[in-house]
Structure formats: structure tokens, C-alpha cells
Amino acid sequence: MKTFLAFICLCILLVSTKGNPYGSMNDLYDTNYEYEFGDFQSREEVLVTKTPKFLSQPLELVVNAGHTISLPCLVDQLEGFVLLWRKDERIISVGDQIVDKFESRIQLKKVKNGNTLVIGLADHSDEAEYVCSVSAYRKTEIRHNVRIRVEPVITTSPQEPLTLPEGSSATLSCQLLSGSPIPSLKWRKCDGKHLSHGELEISKDVIKFESVTRDDGGCYVCEADNGFAEEPVTSKAILIVEYPPSVHIQKTEDSTEVLTITCSVES
């Protein structure tokens, strides 16, 4: 009877005990447990699966629109675990399966101990944070940030040649219609000559002339560059300056009997 009462008391004690029965959650993963048998202790090795470690590094990618995005997710050992991909907070894939079957641009390339998320024909909607996580007790994930670079589209004004008399004011403008990231804009002369202020180029979207001279006339080109291609996107504007002709007379005395007179007209 005493033995039965002692058993009942022990059961009540176990049920009423509050909190974690282990010293900490780490005890769940302890590889060494001790068992007492009389006057000696026995140690038994317990196999516990370790949380995988990432071999891939976080990426900050800038990808041209229309190109392919490749995001690696490789760990040191994957056996017993599953990889999950998210775009921002939306799940893209679980294991080797793509969640959205209608999204044909997204694929998973499976490799040993991981995979690579591949997105074809990238567009602006693909710009996001991509997270690959491992189905482990401890939070284990890697984050890739993707920005989509869009080719600049620009237009210059006036689109037709601008004809003005010398001394007039003039404005040449370059307008950005699209492009991401926002490209830098600059003006230069088509023939590579210096501008009226002495520079070879001006990093502005507008060139203003308070009083044009004959030297200001010519072809001007606006360049937009955000790294999309090796060569910048360009658009041209033509400025024609009208001015009265100027006459220059030069004479040289070749000898006491010969006199050469040269008359040149610039217009």
C-alpha cells in the first residue's frame, strides 16, 4: 500500500511541474547523456543532426532587364532538411517544387546540397529581396537583394534644327523618359570640340545660351548612362547660328613690283 501511495505522489509531482523539463532548449541537442548505475556512470553518445551552414554568400545584384537572375543557395549538408525560397514575404518554392506552376520564368536548378533559383527575362517586378531558408529548429537563412536595371530612354528638344540669329538666347534640353536606376545626363559637341564655356562636356540636362555666337553653332549630343550597356544612350540636337558675313583682307608684298591681296569672306 505504501508503495502504491508513493507511486501516486510521484505521478502528481511530475504532472504539476511547470516550465521546461530540461535545463534549457540546448539540452535537447546535447550529444552526451549520463546514466548512473550503482557506483559508476556510463556515457552514451547520442547522434543529433546539426543545423546546416551556408556555403553561398549573400548577394547584392544589379541585373539588366531581359537578362537572367541566378541566386545560389548551397549548404554544407542538406540531408534531412528542406530548402524554402521566398520573394519578400511570398513563398516561391518548397524543396524542389515551384509553388506557382503558371510562373514559367522561375526554375530551380538542383545541385548537391542545395539549388539555384533562376528567373528568366527579368523585369522591374523581379526587383525584391529573395530569402532561402533551411527547415531547421534554429533560424537559418540567406538573403539576396536584386535590383533591375532598365535601359534609359531620352529625348532632346528641340527635335528639329534650331535656327537663330547671332546674339539670341537658346536652350537645349534633354529629357529622361525611362530608365532605372536613374542615369546621369551630360551634353557634349558631336565633333568633340570645346563648348562655349571651355569644357568638353556639361553634366546637366539643359544647356542655356544667353547670347549665341557663331562658334556655338553645330551638333550637340546628350548622353544617358546607368551602366546598362558599354555605350551610353544618345540623342542629338542641332543649333544653327545665323550671322552677317565678315570680310578679311590681307596683303603681302612679294617684291617691289608684285603685291598680293587676299580677300576672305566668312558667313
MILOZA-909780 format. One record per atom (N, C-alpha, C): atom name; x, y, z. Coordinates in steps of 0.1 Angstrom, whole numbers, plus 5000, padded with zeros to 4 digits. Each point is the difference from the previous one (the first is absolute). Layout:
N
   selum     px     py     pz
      CA      X      Y      Z
...
This chain:
267
   selum     px     py     pz
       N   5008   4988   5000
      CA   4992   5012   5000
       C   5009   5013   5000
       N   5010   5000   5008
      CA   5009   5011   5001
       C   5007   5002   4986
       N   5003   4989   4993
      CA   5007   5001   4987
       C   4990   5006   4990
       N   4987   4997   5001
      CA   4990   5005   4991
       C   4999   5015   5002
       N   4999   5005   5013
      CA   4999   5014   5003
       C   5012   5008   4995
       N   5012   4994   5002
      CA   5012   5007   4995
       C   5000   5002   4985
       N   4994   4990   4993
      CA   5000   5001   4986
       C   4990   5010   4995
       N   4989   5002   5007
      CA   4990   5010   4997
       C   5005   5014   5003
       N   5008   5002   5011
      CA   5006   5013   5003
       C   5010   5004   4989
       N   5008   4990   4996
      CA   5010   5003   4989
       C   4993   5004   4988
       N   4989   4994   4996
      CA   4993   5004   4988
       C   4994   5014   5001
       N   4994   5003   5012
      CA   4995   5013   5002
       C   5011   5011   4999
       N   5011   4997   5005
      CA   5012   5009   5000
       C   5004   5003   4986
       N   5001   4989   4991
      CA   5004   5002   4987
       C   4990   5008   4991
       N   4987   4998   5003
      CA   4990   5007   4992
       C   5000   5015   5004
       N   5002   5003   5013
      CA   4999   5014   5005
       C   5012   5008   4997
       N   5011   4994   4996
      CA   5012   5007   4998
       C   4999   5010   4988
       N   5003   5013   5002
      CA   4998   5010   4990
       C   5014   5003   4993
       N   4999   5005   4988
      CA   5012   5004   4993
       C   5006   4989   4991
       N   5011   5003   4995
      CA   5007   4990   4991
       C   5007   4989   5009
       N   4997   4988   4997
      CA   5006   4989   5008
       C   5015   4999   4998
       N   5005   5007   4989
      CA   5015   5000   4998
       C   5005   5013   5006
       N   5013   5001   5002
      CA   5006   5012   5005
       C   4998   5011   4991
       N   5001   4997   4987
      CA   4999   5010   4989
       C   4997   4993   4987
       N   4995   5007   4990
      CA   4997   4993   4987
       C   5013   4994   4994
       N   5011   5006   5004
      CA   5013   4994   4995
       C   5002   4986   5004
       N   4994   4996   5012
      CA   5001   4986   5005
       C   4994   4990   4990
       N   4991   5005   4992
      CA   4993   4991   4990
       C   5011   4995   4990
       N   5010   5008   4998
      CA   5010   4998   4990
       C   5013   4995   5006
       N   5000   4997   5013
      CA   5013   4996   5007
       C   5003   4986   4995
       N   5013   4998   4996
      CA   5004   4987   4994
       C   5004   4990   5011
       N   5001   5004   5013
      CA   5005   4992   5010
       C   4989   4999   5012
       N   4996   4988   5003
      CA   4991   4998   5011
       C   5007   4990   5010
       N   4998   5003   5013
      CA   5006   4991   5010
       C   4989   4992   5007
       N   5003   4987   5002
      CA   4991   4991   5007
       C   5008   4994   5012
       N   4993   5000   5011
      CA   5007   4995   5012
       C   4995   4985   5003
       N   5009   4992   5001
      CA   4997   4986   5004
       C   5009   4996   5012
       N   4993   5001   5012
      CA   5007   4997   5012
       C   5011   5010   5003
       N   5012   4995   5001
      CA   5012   5008   5003
       C   5008   5005   4988
       N   4995   4998   4988
      CA   5007   5005   4988
       C   4991   5007   4990
       N   5006   5008   4992
      CA   4992   5007   4990
       C   5003   4994   4986
       N   4991   5000   4991
      CA   5002   4996   4986
       C   4996   5012   4991
       N   5008   5003   4990
      CA   4998   5011   4991
       C   4996   4993   4986
       N   4989   5005   4995
      CA   4996   4995   4987
       C   4999   5011   4990
       N   5006   4998   4988
      CA   5000   5010   4990
       C   4987   5000   4992
       N   4993   5011   4999
      CA   4987   5001   4993
       C   5002   5008   4988
       N   4996   4995   4988
      CA   5002   5007   4988
       C   4989   5010   4998
       N   5004   5013   4998
      CA   4990   5010   4998
       C   5004   5007   4987
       N   4991   5003   4991
      CA   5002   5006   4987
       C   5004   5015   5002
       N   5011   5005   4995
      CA   5004   5013   5002
       C   4993   5009   4989
       N   4998   5013   5004
      CA   4994   5010   4991
       C   5010   5002   4989
       N   4995   5000   4987
      CA   5009   5002   4989
       C   5005   5015   5000
       N   5012   5001   4994
      CA   5006   5013   4999
       C   5001   5004   4985
       N   4998   5013   4997
      CA   4999   5004   4987
       C   5015   5001   4994
       N   5001   4995   4988
      CA   5012   5002   4992
       C   4999   5012   4991
       N   4988   5003   4996
      CA   4997   5012   4991
       C   5001   5013   5008
       N   5004   5010   4994
      CA   5001   5013   5006
       C   4988   5009   4995
       N   4996   5009   5009
      CA   4989   5010   4996
       C   5004   5008   4988
       N   4991   5003   4991
      CA   5004   5007   4988
       C   4992   5013   4999
       N   5006   5011   4995
      CA   4994   5012   4996
       C   5001   5001   4985
       N   4989   4996   4993
      CA   5001   4999   4985
       C   4993   5012   4993
       N   5006   5004   4990
      CA   4993   5010   4990
       C   5000   4992   4987
       N   4988   4997   4995
      CA   4998   4992   4988
       C   4993   5008   4990
       N   5004   5000   4987
      CA   4994   5007   4989
       C   4986   4994   4997
       N   4991   5008   4997
      CA   4987   4995   4996
       C   5001   4991   4988
       N   4993   4989   5000
      CA   5001   4990   4989
       C   5011   4990   5002
       N   5008   5001   5010
      CA   5011   4990   5002
       C   4995   4990   5011
       N   5009   4991   5004
      CA   4996   4990   5009
       C   5006   5002   5014
       N   4992   4998   5010
      CA   5004   5001   5014
       C   5003   4986   5006
       N   5012   4998   5006
      CA   5004   4988   5006
       C   5004   5002   5014
       N   4993   4993   5009
      CA   5002   5002   5015
       C   5003   4987   5006
       N   5013   4998   5005
      CA   5004   4987   5006
       C   4995   4998   5014
       N   4998   4988   5004
      CA   4997   4996   5014
       C   5006   4986   5002
       N   5012   5000   5005
      CA   5008   4988   5002
       C   5004   4999   5015
       N   4998   4988   5006
      CA   5004   4998   5014
       C   5010   4989   5000
       N   5006   4998   5012
      CA   5010   4989   5002
       C   4995   4987   5000
       N   4987   4998   5005
      CA   4993   4987   4999
       C   4985   5003   5001
       N   4993   4993   4991
      CA   4985   5003   4999
       C   4992   4988   5004
       N   5006   4988   5002
      CA   4992   4988   5003
       C   4992   5002   5013
       N   4987   4997   4998
      CA   4991   5001   5011
       C   4993   5014   5001
       N   5004   5009   4991
      CA   4994   5014   5001
       C   4994   5004   4986
       N   4993   5010   5000
      CA   4993   5005   4988
       C   5003   5015   4998
       N   5003   5004   4988
      CA   5002   5015   4997
       C   4987   5006   4996
       N   4998   5013   5004
      CA   4988   5007   4996
       C   5004   5014   4996
       N   4995   5004   4988
      CA   5003   5013   4994
       C   4988   5010   5002
       N   5003   5012   5004
      CA   4990   5011   5001
       C   5004   5012   4992
       N   4991   5007   4994
      CA   5002   5013   4994
       C   4993   5010   5008
       N   5008   5008   5007
      CA   4994   5008   5011
       C   4993   4991   5010
       N   4987   5000   5001
      CA   4993   4992   5010
       C   4992   4989   4993
       N   5001   4999   4987
      CA   4992   4990   4992
       C   5009   4988   4997
       N   4995   4988   5003
      CA   5007   4987   4998
       C   5000   4997   4985
       N   5012   4997   4995
      CA   5002   4997   4986
       C   5001   4985   4998
       N   5008   4994   5008
      CA   5002   4985   4999
       C   5002   4993   5013
       N   4997   4988   5001
      CA   5002   4991   5012
       C   5007   4987   4995
       N   5012   4998   5005
      CA   5007   4988   4995
       C   5004   5003   4985
       N   4996   4991   4991
      CA   5003   5001   4986
       C   4988   5004   4992
       N   4990   5004   5007
      CA   4987   5003   4993
       C   4997   5015   5000
       N   4997   5006   4988
      CA   4996   5014   4999
       C   4985   5001   5004
       N   4997   5009   5008
      CA   4986   5001   5005
       C   4991   5005   4989
       N   5004   5010   4993
      CA   4991   5005   4989
       C   5004   4993   4987
       N   4991   4991   4996
      CA   5003   4992   4988
       C   4999   5008   4987
       N   4993   5011   5001
      CA   4998   5008   4988
       C   5011   5010   4997
       N   5009   5001   5010
      CA   5012   5009   4998
       C   5011   4992   4993
       N   5000   5001   4987
      CA   5009   4992   4992
       C   5014   5006   5000
       N   5002   5012   5004
      CA   5013   5007   5000
       C   5009   4995   5012
       N   4994   4994   5010
      CA   5007   4996   5012
       C   5003   4985   4999
       N   5013   4997   5003
      CA   5004   4986   5000
       C   5010   4998   5012
       N   5001   4987   5004
      CA   5009   4996   5010
       C   5010   4990   4994
       N   5013   5004   5001
      CA   5011   4991   4995
       C   5005   4993   5012
       N   4997   4987   5001
      CA   5005   4992   5012
       C   5014   4996   4999
       N   5008   5002   5010
      CA   5013   4996   5001
       C   5002   4992   5014
       N   5012   4994   5002
      CA   5002   4994   5012
       C   5000   5009   5012
       N   4992   4997   5010
      CA   4999   5008   5012
       C   4995   5014   4997
       N   4990   5002   4991
      CA   4994   5013   4998
       C   4994   5001   4986
       N   4997   5012   4996
      CA   4995   5003   4987
       C   5002   5015   4996
       N   4997   5003   4988
      CA   5001   5014   4995
       C   4987   5004   4995
       N   4995   5012   5005
      CA   4988   5005   4995
       C   5003   5008   4987
       N   4993   4997   4989
      CA   5003   5006   4987
       C   4987   5007   4995
       N   5001   5013   4997
      CA   4989   5008   4995
       C   5004   5005   4987
       N   4993   4996   4989
      CA   5003   5004   4987
       C   4992   5013   4996
       N   5006   5007   4990
      CA   4993   5012   4994
       C   4996   5010   5012
       N   5010   5004   5007
      CA   4998   5008   5012
       C   4993   5013   4996
       N   4990   5004   5008
      CA   4994   5013   4998
       C   4999   5008   5014
       N   4995   5012   4999
      CA   5000   5008   5013
       C   4992   4994   5011
       N   4991   4991   4998
      CA   4992   4993   5010
       C   5009   4990   5008
       N   5011   4996   4995
      CA   5009   4991   5006
       C   5009   5007   5010
       N   5000   5013   5001
      CA   5008   5007   5010
       C   4995   4997   5014
       N   5008   4994   5008
      CA   4995   4996   5014
       C   5011   4994   5008
       N   4997   4996   5012
      CA   5009   4992   5009
       C   4996   4985   4999
       N   5009   4992   4997
      CA   4998   4985   4999
       C   5007   4993   5011
       N   4992   4992   5007
      CA   5005   4993   5012
       C   4999   4985   4999
       N   5012   4993   5002
      CA   5000   4986   5000
       C   5002   4995   5014
       N   4991   4992   5005
      CA   5001   4996   5014
       C   5000   4984   5001
       N   5005   4995   5011
      CA   5001   4986   5002
       C   4990   4996   5011
       N   4994   4989   4998
      CA   4990   4995   5010
       C   5006   4995   5012
       N   5007   5008   5008
      CA   5007   4996   5012
       C   4993   5006   5012
       N   5003   4995   5012
      CA   4994   5006   5012
       C   5005   5014   5002
       N   5013   5002   4998
      CA   5006   5013   5001
       C   4998   5007   4987
       N   4996   5013   5000
      CA   4998   5008   4988
       C   5013   5001   4992
       N   4999   4994   4988
      CA   5012   5000   4991
       C   4996   5005   4986
       N   5005   5011   4996
      CA   4996   5005   4987
       C   5011   5009   4994
       N   4999   5002   4987
      CA   5009   5009   4992
       C   4991   5009   4992
       N   5005   5013   4999
      CA   4992   5010   4993
       C   5007   5006   4988
       N   4993   5000   4989
      CA   5006   5007   4988
       C   4991   5011   4996
       N   5006   5012   4997
      CA   4993   5011   4995
       C   5002   5002   4985
       N   4989   5002   4993
      CA   5001   5001   4985
       C   4994   5013   4996
       N   5008   5008   4992
      CA   4995   5012   4993
       C   5000   4998   4985
       N   4990   5005   4994
      CA   4999   4998   4985
       C   5004   5013   4994
       N   5009   4999   4990
      CA   5005   5012   4993
       C   4992   5001   4987
       N   4994   5011   4997
      CA   4992   5003   4988
       C   5008   5009   4991
       N   5000   4997   4987
      CA   5008   5009   4991
       C   4993   5014   4999
       N   5008   5010   5000
      CA   4994   5014   5000
       C   4994   5003   4986
       N   4990   5008   5001
      CA   4993   5005   4988
       C   5000   5015   5001
       N   5006   5008   4991
      CA   5000   5014   5001
       C   4995   5007   4987
       N   4997   5012   5001
      CA   4997   5008   4988
       C   5005   5014   5002
       N   5005   5006   4989
      CA   5005   5014   5001
       C   4991   5010   4993
       N   5001   5012   5005
      CA   4992   5011   4995
       C   5008   5012   4998
       N   4999   5007   4988
      CA   4990   4997   4989
       C   5004   4987   4992
       N   4990   4993   4995
      CA   5003   4989   4992
       C   5004   5003   4986
       N   4995   5012   4995
      CA   5004   5005   4987
       C   5012   5010   5002
       N   5008   5002   4990
      CA   5011   5010   5001
       C   4995   5013   5004
       N   5007   5006   5010
      CA   4996   5013   5005
       C   5009   5011   4993
       N   4993   5009   4993
      CA   5007   5010   4992
       C   4997   5014   5007
       N   5011   5007   5004
      CA   4999   5013   5007
       C   5010   5009   4995
       N   4997   5014   5000
      CA   5010   5010   4996
       C   5010   5001   5012
       N   5012   5004   4996
      CA   5011   5001   5010
       C   4996   5011   5011
       N   5002   4997   5012
      CA   4996   5009   5011
       C   4987   4995   5007
       N   4993   4991   4995
      CA   4988   4995   5006
       C   5003   4991   5011
       N   4990   4997   5009
      CA   5001   4990   5010
       C   4995   4987   4995
       N   5005   4989   5005
      CA   4996   4987   4995
       C   5000   4990   5012
       N   4992   4990   4999
      CA   5000   4989   5010
       C   4999   4987   4994
       N   5009   4991   5003
      CA   4999   4986   4996
       C   4998   4991   5012
       N   4989   4992   5000
      CA   4997   4992   5012
       C   5000   4985   4996
       N   5002   4992   5010
      CA   5001   4985   4999
       C   4991   4995   5011
       N   4989   4993   4996
      CA   4990   4994   5009
       C   5001   4985   5001
       N   5000   4995   5013
      CA   5000   4986   5002
       C   4986   4995   5000
       N   4997   4990   4992
      CA   4987   4994   4999
       C   4999   4988   5009
       N   5010   4992   5000
      CA   5000   4988   5009
       C   5015   4996   5002
       N   5001   4991   5010
      CA   5014   4995   5003
       C   5001   4998   5015
       N   5006   4989   5004
      CA   5002   4997   5014
       C   5013   4992   5002
       N   5009   5003   5009
      CA   4999   5012   5008
       C   5001   5013   4992
       N   4996   5011   5005
      CA   5000   5013   4993
       C   5014   5003   4994
       N   5001   5001   4987
      CA   5014   5002   4994
       C   5005   5014   5001
       N   5012   5002   4999
      CA   5006   5013   4999
       C   4999   5006   4986
       N   4998   5013   4999
      CA   4998   5006   4987
       C   5011   5010   4998
       N   5005   5001   4988
      CA   5010   5010   4997
       C   5000   5004   4985
       N   5004   5012   4997
      CA   5000   5006   4986
       C   5015   5001   4996
       N   5002   4998   4987
      CA   5013   5003   4993
       C   4997   5003   4986
       N   5010   5005   4993
      CA   4999   5003   4986
       C   5003   4987   4992
       N   4993   4998   4989
      CA   5002   4988   4992
       C   5014   4998   4995
       N   5006   5011   4997
      CA   5014   5000   4994
       C   5011   4999   5010
       N   4996   5001   5013
      CA   5010   4999   5011
       C   5007   5013   5003
       N   4995   5011   4994
      CA   5006   5013   5003
       C   4995   5005   5013
       N   5007   5010   5005
      CA   4996   5006   5013
       C   4987   5008   4999
       N   4992   5000   5011
      CA   4988   5008   5000
       C   5004   5015   5003
       N   4990   5008   5000
      CA   5002   5014   5000
       C   5007   5004   5013
       N   4998   4993   5011
      CA   5006   5003   5013
       C   5014   4994   5001
       N   5005   4993   4990
      CA   5013   4994   5000
       C   5000   4985   5004
       N   4989   4995   5005
      CA   5000   4986   5004
       C   4998   4991   4988
       N   5004   4987   5001
      CA   4997   4990   4990
       C   4986   4995   5001
       N   4995   5000   5013
      CA   4986   4995   5002
       C   4994   5007   5013
       N   4987   5000   5000
      CA   4993   5006   5012
       C   4990   4989   5006
       N   5002   4997   5013
      CA   4991   4990   5006
       C   4987   5007   5005
       N   4992   5003   4990
      CA   4987   5006   5003
       C   4990   4995   4990
       N   4987   5002   5003
      CA   4990   4996   4990
       C   4996   5012   4991
       N   5005   5012   5003
      CA   4996   5011   4992
       C   5013   5009   4997
       N   5001   5004   4988
      CA   5011   5010   4997
       C   4993   5013   4996
       N   5004   5011   5006
      CA   4994   5013   4997
       C   5011   5010   4995
       N   4996   5006   4989
      CA   5009   5010   4994
       C   4993   5014   5001
       N   5006   5009   5007
      CA   4994   5013   5002
       C   5001   5009   4987
       N   5011   4997   4993
      CA   5003   5008   4987
       C   5009   4991   4991
       N   4993   4993   4991
      CA   5008   4991   4992
       C   5009   5007   4990
       N   5011   4993   4998
      CA   5010   5005   4990
       C   5001   4990   4989
       N   5007   5004   4989
      CA   5002   4991   4989
       C   5008   4987   5004
       N   5008   5001   5011
      CA   5007   4989   5005
       C   4991   4990   5007
       N   4988   5004   5004
      CA   4991   4992   5008
       C   4992   4990   4990
       N   5000   5004   4988
      CA   4992   4992   4990
       C   5006   4986   4998
       N   4992   4991   4997
      CA   5005   4986   4997
       C   4990   4989   5006
       N   5006   4988   5001
      CA   4993   4989   5004
       C   5003   4997   5015
       N   4990   4998   5008
      CA   5001   4997   5014
       C   4994   4986   5003
       N   5006   4992   5009
      CA   4995   4987   5003
       C   4998   4999   5016
       N   4989   4995   5004
      CA   4997   4997   5014
       C   5002   4985   5002
       N   5008   4997   5011
      CA   5002   4986   5003
       C   4994   4996   5014
       N   4994   4988   5000
      CA   4994   4995   5012
       C   5007   4987   5003
       N   5005   4998   5012
      CA   5008   4988   5004
       C   4996   4995   5014
       N   4995   4988   5001
      CA   4998   4994   5013
       C   5007   4986   5001
       N   5009   4997   4991
      CA   5007   4988   5000
       C   4993   4989   4993
       N   4989   5002   4993
      CA   4992   4990   4993
       C   5009   4993   4989
       N   5007   5009   4993
      CA   5008   4995   4989
       C   5014   5007   5000
       N   5009   4995   4992
      CA   5013   5006   5000
       C   5000   5014   4995
       N   4991   5003   4990
      CA   4999   5013   4994
       C   4987   5007   5005
       N   5001   5013   5004
      CA   4988   5007   5005
       C   4989   5001   4989
       N   4988   5003   5004
      CA   4989   5003   4991
       C   5002   5015   4996
       N   4997   5003   4987
      CA   5003   5014   4995
       C   4988   5005   4993
       N   4999   5013   4999
      CA   4990   5007   4992
       C   5006   5014   4996
       N   4998   5004   4988
      CA   5007   5012   4995
       C   4990   5012   4998
       N   5006   5012   5001
      CA   4993   5012   4997
       C   5010   5009   4991
       N   4994   5008   4991
      CA   5007   5008   4991
       C   4997   5015   5002
       N   5011   5008   5002
      CA   4999   5014   5002
       C   5007   5007   4988
       N   4992   5008   4993
      CA   5005   5008   4988
       C   5000   5014   5004
       N   5011   5007   4999
      CA   5001   5014   5003
       C   5003   5008   4988
       N   4991   5009   4997
      CA   5001   5009   4988
       C   5007   5013   5004
       N   5009   5004   4992
      CA   5008   5012   5002
       C   5004   5007   4987
       N   5001   5013   5000
      CA   5004   5007   4987
       C   5014   4996   4996
       N   5003   5000   4987
      CA   5014   4996   4996
       C   5010   5010   5005
       N   5012   4995   5002
      CA   5011   5008   5004
       C   5011   4999   4990
       N   5005   5011   4996
      CA   5010   5001   4989
       C   5014   5002   5006
       N   5010   4993   4996
      CA   5013   5002   5005
       C   5010   5001   4988
       N   5007   5011   5000
      CA   5009   5003   4989
       C   5014   5000   5005
       N   5008   4993   4993
      CA   5014   4998   5004
       C   5009   5003   4987
       N   5010   5008   5002
      CA   5009   5003   4988
       C   5015   4997   5004
       N   5007   4995   4991
      CA   5014   4997   5002
       C   5008   5006   4988
       N   5011   5005   5003
      CA   5009   5005   4989
       C   5011   4990   4997
       N   4997   4993   4989
      CA   5010   4990   4996
       C   5013   5006   4996
       N   4999   5011   4993
      CA   5012   5007   4996
       C   4997   5015   4997
       N   5009   5007   4995
      CA   4997   5014   4998
       C   4991   5002   4988
       N   4998   4990   4992
      CA   4991   5001   4989
       C   4987   4992   5001
       N   5000   4991   5010
      CA   4988   4991   5001
       C   4993   5002   5014
       N   4987   5002   5000
      CA   4993   5001   5012
       C   4988   4990   4999
       N   4999   4992   5011
      CA   4989   4990   5000
       C   4990   5004   5011
       N   4987   5000   4995
      CA   4989   5004   5009
       C   4991   4988   5001
       N   4997   4995   5012
      CA   4991   4989   5003
       C   4987   5005   5007
       N   4989   4997   4994
      CA   4987   5003   5006
       C   4992   4988   5004
       N   4997   4998   5013
      CA   4993   4988   5004
       C   4987   5005   5007
       N   4989   4992   4997
      CA   4987   5003   5005
       C   4996   4988   5009
       N   4995   5003   5012
      CA   4995   4990   5009
       C   4985   5003   5003
       N   4992   4990   4997
      CA   4986   5001   5002
       C   4993   4987   5004
